[in-house]
Amino acid sequence: DLGGDSIRAVALAGAMSAAGLRVSVRDLFSHRTIGQLAGHLTGDAGEAGTAPDSRVEPFALIDAQDRDRLPPGVVDAYPVAQAQLGMLVSMLADEQRNPYHNVTSFRIRDDRPVSAPALRAAAAEVTRRHEVLRTGFDLDSYSRPLQLVHATAQMPVQVHDLAGLDGAAVRAALLAFQSAERARVFDVRSPALLRIAAHGGDGGCWWLSITECHPILEGWSHHSLLMELLELYGQFRDGQPIEPYAAPGVRFADFVAAELAALDSPADQEYWRRVAAVPKFSLPDGWGAPAPAGDPLTESYVVAVPVHDLDPALRELARAAGASLKAVMLAAHLKVLSQLTAERTFTAGLVCDGRPEVVGADRVYGMYINTLPFVHERTAGTWRELVAQVLSREIELWPHRRFPLPAIQRAVGADALVDVYFNYQDFRQLDAGMIDHPATLDNSVTEFGLSVSSRGGHIHLTAHPHTLDRAHAQRILGMYRAVLEAMAADPDGDARAVRLPAEERAAALRGLTTGPNPLVARTIPAAFAAQVARTPDAPAVHCGEHTLSYRALAALAADLSGRLARHGTGPERLVAICLDRGPALVPALLGVLGSGAAYLPIEPNLPTERIAFLLADAAVDALVTDAANAAALAPLLPGRVLVVDPDAV
């Protein structure tokens, strides 16, 4: 009800396991009340859930030869996780944009001027505490790419003076600083792969910029580090004692060990093989702007739409569906994508967190995210059903979340299984009284053409213009707002209906409200007969290796019209046509129209119960189908099913 997510679930599962209650995050997703969870734990608590993630000792993940070659001062070494490796390769391969080299500037509310000594002391303390800030990458000196944890490292700290500048000038100075920082890349071998800069100013605030090598941190770690840095800064500035730091028993190496185990898991391999066979979501063609000549790597942009006013109703929908707010927002995202594709079932990227499910894992900084294809089927009838369906799919995915996307792509021979991804973000550790988060300036580049995130009461779209131009991005934002409004209005509302903003719907209907067209002078059968007379031997229908001339098509249509007439079907009657797309379909359509009746198309792959409902609801007079479906459909309209033979056609 309060908006639980995987980070909270990891902390809770870790605490329960430490207390002797063996519970996994998947258990918490599946048993969402205290009563349900207690029932799940009935009996031997040690047998419930799954075993907690194991701990690995320093150097346990590398062989003896690699360990013997490590330089002095290295206190641990382990393989580079595959998401990290993908980022590093992108960084090294693209020297124009420097992807995954991120710069973010936060506005800090503070009546006192910046203290450079306190900031440097805080930077030194967080570097001492956290292994990832003392970690560098070596991609080619050992038997495999490794990350080396050093005993010591130094985080660079700058202090700049922006006093006397107005708001516009401060923003311009920060953007210029970010641009310069984006061009000053890290040597990935040498930690710390993060540097900070303070920008002092007037008016009770200053700015803190963080430049990071993204392979060492994801969003949760980044924002947790920000708060820890500011808390330490205040303590050093005010002369307060610094409490001894108690490091959690878990380390980032434990996540790497879990990924290595996933790579060897037949269950994980089989699960992702099946998922990879589902078509991926792609944006409609022509929605991106042409790339500038000679500069295809245009910088990305961010647009957003507020949805915080819908929060209470969306949380109520989550409660009604027995799910989380994350599941509601993910369901809305998938609904919007379903309005942009003709695929009935498709995959789209979901950012998953692979932290170990043990106490303290939420406090260990690192790059834990894995963006994975998430399967969506357009079968839910109501919003409540859709949210429950999305949660069920996430529960199914959860045990397999650590199998890295690059390994899936290599296994199936795909270049990219994800073009668009969704990231649910709740950085609740931020102190809103200290950090003016809406004012944040971010300069980050990835290889994804479009990413969607739910954070801070907004839906954010980050896009490259050549993938999605700004006009189409605004159209999509309008769809998010329309879908979420419908979900908030009625949990049992129709999840199948297309939800468009008012202006989009008006534009779509504008061409239909210009007045009546001239009356049509002849019927389709008459127009077809005239064409048959003009070109009897010209090809009329192509389907695979089959070709029908106009003469042959007319003969087949006339045969069906005669059969319908003998059956008693004629004008003002309705005939159902239940055929796949094939050479028999066009003769059937023309044959029904030639009899004077109208046709009702029905997909053969619908459940029999659904077809029965359609036949009864429309009060059809007869049904045309093929031999493959006739036996199943004959009982629905006894004596009124006409069979056409595609092979004969």
Residue pairs with C-beta under 8 A, 6 or more apart in sequence:
1 315
1 318
1 319
2 315
3 315
3 318
3 324
3 325
3 326
3 426
4 324
4 325
4 326
5 324
5 325
5 326
5 424
5 426
6 25
6 326
6 352
6 353
6 355
7 220
7 353
7 355
7 362
7 426
9 25
9 28
9 29
10 25
10 353
10 355
10 356
10 357
10 361
10 362
11 359
11 361
11 362
12 23
12 28
13 23
13 24
13 25
13 27
13 28
13 49
13 357
14 52
14 356
14 357
14 358
14 359
14 360
14 361
15 359
16 22
16 23
17 23
17 49
17 52
17 357
17 358
17 359
18 358
18 359
20 45
20 46
21 41
21 45
21 48
21 49
22 45
22 46
22 47
22 48
22 49
22 50
22 51
22 52
23 37
23 41
23 48
23 49
24 49
24 50
24 357
25 357
25 398
26 49
26 50
26 395
26 398
26 399
27 37
27 40
27 48
27 49
27 50
28 37
29 391
29 394
29 395
29 398
30 40
30 395
31 37
31 39
31 40
32 322
32 323
40 48
40 49
41 48
50 399
52 356
52 357
52 358
53 250
53 254
53 258
53 356
53 357
53 358
54 254
54 257
55 249
55 250
55 251
55 254
56 78
56 251
56 253
56 254
56 257
58 75
58 76
58 253
59 67
59 76
59 77
59 78
60 78
60 253
60 257
61 77
61 78
61 79
61 253
61 256
61 257
61 260
62 77
62 78
62 79
62 142
62 146
63 143
65 143
66 77
66 142
66 143
66 144
66 146
67 77
69 141
69 142
70 77
70 148
71 148
73 150
73 151
73 152
74 148
74 149
74 150
74 151
75 149
75 150
75 151
76 131
76 148
76 149
76 251
76 253
77 146
77 147
77 148
77 149
78 146
78 147
78 253
78 256
78 257
79 144
79 145
79 146
79 147
79 256
79 260
80 88
80 137
80 139
80 144
80 145
80 146
80 147
80 215
81 255
81 256
81 259
81 367
81 404
82 259
82 404
82 405
82 406
82 407
83 215
83 367
83 369
83 370
83 371
83 404
83 405
83 406
84 137
84 147
84 215
84 216
84 367
85 139
85 145
85 406
86 405
86 406
87 99
87 100
87 214
87 215
87 367
88 100
88 137
88 139
88 145
88 188
88 215
90 99
90 100
90 446
90 447
91 98
91 99
91 100
91 101
91 185
91 188
91 213
91 215
92 188
94 297
96 297
97 297
97 299
97 445
98 182
98 183
98 185
98 445
99 445
99 446
99 447
100 213
100 214
100 215
100 444
100 445
100 446
101 182
101 185
101 186
101 211
101 212
101 213
101 214
101 445
102 211
102 212
102 214
102 442
102 443
102 444
102 445
103 177
103 178
103 181
103 182
103 209
103 210
103 211
103 442
103 443
103 444
104 209
104 210
104 212
104 222
104 440
104 441
104 442
104 443
104 444
105 174
105 177
105 178
105 199
105 207
105 208
105 209
105 210
105 440
105 441
105 442
106 207
106 208
106 209
106 210
106 226
106 435
106 436
106 437
106 440
107 205
107 207
107 435
107 436
107 439
107 440
108 205
108 206
108 207
108 208
108 230
108 434
108 435
108 436
109 204
109 205
109 433
109 434
109 435
109 436
110 204
110 205
110 206
110 434
111 204
112 237
113 200
113 206
114 159
114 198
114 200
114 206
115 233
115 236
115 237
116 157
116 159
116 198
117 236
118 233
118 234
118 236
118 237
119 157
119 159
119 196
119 198
119 233
120 157
121 232
121 233
121 236
122 229
122 230
122 232
122 233
122 235
122 236
123 155
123 157
123 196
123 229
124 154
124 155
125 232
125 236
125 242
125 245
126 133
126 155
126 225
126 228
126 229
126 232
127 133
127 134
127 153
127 154
127 155
127 192
128 152
128 245
129 228
129 245
129 247
130 225
130 364
130 365
131 149
131 251
131 252
132 216
132 217
132 221
132 252
132 365
132 366
133 153
133 155
133 191
133 192
133 193
133 194
133 216
133 365
134 149
134 150
134 151
134 152
134 153
134 191
134 192
135 147
135 148
135 149
135 150
135 191
135 193
135 216
135 252
136 147
136 148
136 150
136 188
136 189
136 190
136 191
136 193
137 145
137 146
137 147
137 148
137 188
137 189
137 215
138 145
138 146
138 147
138 148
138 189
139 145
139 188
150 191
153 191
153 192
154 192
155 192
155 194
155 195
155 196
156 192
156 195
156 196
157 195
157 196
157 197
157 198
158 195
158 196
158 197
158 198
159 197
159 198
159 200
160 173
160 177
160 197
160 198
160 199
160 200
161 199
161 200
162 169
162 170
162 173
162 199
162 200
162 201
162 206
162 207
163 200
163 201
163 202
164 202
165 173
165 201
165 202
170 199
170 201
170 207
171 441
173 199
174 199
174 207
174 209
174 441
175 441
175 443
177 197
177 199
177 209
178 209
178 441
178 443
179 443
181 197
181 209
181 211
181 443
182 443
184 211
186 193
186 213
188 213
188 215
193 212
193 213
193 215
193 216
194 210
194 211
194 212
194 213
194 216
194 217
195 210
195 211
196 208
196 209
196 210
196 211
196 229
197 208
197 209
197 211
198 206
198 207
198 208
198 209
199 206
199 207
199 208
199 209
200 206
201 207
205 436
208 226
208 229
208 230
210 222
210 225
210 226
212 222
214 367
214 444
215 367
216 365
216 366
216 367
217 225
217 365
217 366
217 367
218 353
218 366
218 367
218 368
218 369
219 369
219 423
219 425
219 427
220 353
220 362
220 368
220 427
221 365
221 366
221 367
221 368
223 427
223 429
223 430
224 362
224 363
224 365
224 429
225 365
226 430
226 435
227 429
227 430
227 431
230 431
230 434
230 435
232 242
234 240
235 241
235 242
236 242
248 359
248 360
248 361
248 363
248 364
249 358
249 359
249 360
250 356
250 358
250 359
250 360
250 361
250 364
251 364
252 364
252 365
252 366
254 356
254 358
255 354
255 355
255 356
255 366
255 368
255 402
258 354
258 356
258 402
259 354
259 402
259 403
259 404
261 402
262 268
262 400
262 402
262 403
262 404
263 403
263 404
263 407
265 403
267 399
267 400
268 399
268 400
268 402
268 403
269 403
269 411
271 400
271 403
272 372
272 400
272 403
272 408
272 411
273 411
273 412
275 347
275 373
275 375
275 408
276 373
276 408
276 411
276 412
276 414
276 417
277 412
278 345
278 346
278 347
278 373
278 375
279 343
279 345
279 346
279 347
280 346
280 347
280 348
280 373
280 417
280 418
280 419
281 337
281 340
281 341
281 343
281 346
281 347
281 348
281 419
281 420
282 341
282 419
282 420
283 340
283 419
283 420
283 449
283 450
283 467
283 468
284 340
284 341
287 467
287 468
287 469
287 472
288 449
288 464
288 465
288 466
288 467
288 468
288 469
288 472
289 465
289 466
289 469
290 466
291 298
291 466
292 298
296 466
298 464
298 465
298 466
299 445
299 464
300 445
300 446
300 462
300 463
300 464
300 465
301 462
301 463
301 465
301 470
301 473
302 442
302 460
302 461
302 462
303 460
303 461
303 463
303 470
303 473
303 474
303 477
304 458
304 459
304 460
304 461
304 477
305 458
305 459
305 477
305 478
305 480
305 481
306 457
306 458
307 314
307 457
307 458
307 459
307 480
307 481
307 484
308 456
308 457
308 458
310 484
310 485
310 487
310 488
311 457
313 487
313 488
313 489
314 325
314 328
314 329
314 484
314 487
314 488
315 325
315 328
316 491
317 328
317 383
317 384
317 387
317 487
317 488
317 491
318 324
318 325
318 327
318 328
318 387
320 384
320 491
321 327
321 328
321 383
321 384
321 385
321 387
321 388
321 391
321 491
322 388
322 391
323 387
323 388
323 390
323 391
324 391
326 424
326 454
327 387
327 390
327 391
327 394
328 387
328 487
329 422
329 424
329 454
330 350
330 374
330 390
330 394
330 422
330 424
331 383
331 386
331 387
331 389
331 390
331 487
332 480
332 483
332 484
332 487
333 348
333 422
333 452
333 454
333 480
334 348
334 374
334 376
334 386
334 390
335 386
335 483
335 495
335 499
336 476
336 479
336 480
336 483
337 346
337 348
337 376
337 420
338 346
338 376
338 378
339 479
339 498
339 499
339 500
340 476
344 377
344 378
345 375
345 376
345 377
345 378
346 375
346 376
347 373
347 374
347 375
347 376
347 417
347 418
348 373
348 374
348 376
348 418
348 420
348 421
348 422
349 371
349 372
349 373
349 374
349 418
349 419
349 420
349 421
349 422
349 448
350 371
350 372
350 373
350 374
350 394
350 397
350 421
350 422
351 369
351 370
351 371
351 421
351 422
351 423
351 424
352 369
352 370
352 371
352 372
352 397
352 401
353 368
353 369
353 401
354 368
354 369
354 370
354 401
354 402
355 361
355 362
355 364
355 368
370 401
370 402
370 403
370 404
370 405
371 405
371 418
371 421
372 397
372 401
372 403
372 405
372 408
372 418
373 405
373 408
373 417
373 418
374 393
374 394
374 397
374 422
375 393
376 390
376 393
377 389
378 496
379 389
380 386
380 388
380 389
380 495
380 496
381 494
381 495
381 496
382 491
382 492
382 493
382 494
382 495
383 486
383 487
383 490
383 491
383 492
383 493
383 495
384 491
384 492
385 495
386 495
405 417
405 418
408 414
408 417
409 415
409 416
409 417
418 448
419 448
419 449
419 450
420 448
420 449
420 450
420 451
420 452
421 448
421 451
421 452
422 451
422 452
422 453
422 454
423 451
423 452
423 453
423 454
424 453
424 454
424 455
425 453
425 454
425 455
426 455
427 437
427 455
430 437
437 456
438 456
449 463
449 464
449 466
449 467
449 468
450 461
450 462
450 463
450 464
450 467
450 468
451 461
451 462
451 463
452 459
452 460
452 461
452 462
453 459
453 460
453 462
454 460
459 477
459 480
459 481
459 484
461 468
461 473
461 476
461 477
463 473
468 476
475 504
478 500
478 501
478 503
478 504
479 499
479 500
479 501
479 504
481 501
482 499
482 500
482 501
483 499
485 499
486 493
486 497
486 499
487 493
500 508
523 593
524 590
524 593
525 590
525 593
525 594
528 554
528 557
528 590
529 554
531 550
532 550
532 551
532 553
532 554
535 550
536 549
536 550
536 551
536 554
537 549
537 550
537 551
538 549
538 550
539 547
539 548
539 549
540 548
540 549
540 550
540 552
540 553
540 586
541 547
541 548
541 553
541 583
541 586
543 581
543 582
543 583
544 583
546 583
546 649
548 556
548 583
548 586
548 587
548 649
553 586
553 587
553 590
554 590
556 587
556 591
556 649
557 587
557 590
557 591
557 594
558 591
558 594
559 591
560 587
560 588
560 591
560 592
560 594
560 595
560 624
560 642
560 644
561 591
561 592
561 594
561 595
563 591
563 642
564 570
564 575
564 591
564 592
564 595
564 597
564 622
564 642
565 595
567 622
567 640
567 642
569 575
569 595
569 597
569 621
569 622
570 595
570 596
570 597
571 596
571 597
572 596
572 597
573 595
573 596
573 597
573 598
573 621
573 622
574 597
574 598
574 599
574 600
574 618
574 619
574 620
574 621
575 592
575 595
575 597
575 598
575 599
575 600
575 620
575 621
575 622
575 623
575 624
576 599
576 600
576 601
576 602
576 614
576 615
576 618
576 620
576 622
576 623
576 624
577 585
577 588
577 589
577 592
577 599
577 600
577 601
577 602
577 623
577 624
577 625
578 602
578 603
578 604
578 611
578 623
578 624
578 625
578 629
578 633
579 585
579 588
579 604
579 624
579 625
579 626
579 644
580 604
580 626
582 646
583 646
583 649
584 626
584 644
584 645
584 646
584 649
587 644
587 649
588 599
588 624
588 644
589 599
591 624
592 598
592 599
592 624
593 599
597 621
600 614
600 618
600 620
602 611
602 614
602 615
604 625
604 628
604 629
606 614
608 632
608 633
608 636
611 633
611 636
612 636
615 623
615 636
615 637
620 637
621 640
622 637
622 640
622 641
622 642
623 633
623 636
623 637
623 640
623 641
623 642
624 641
624 642
624 643
624 644
625 633
625 641
625 642
625 643
625 644
626 643
626 644
626 645
626 646
627 643
627 645
630 641
630 643
633 641
634 641
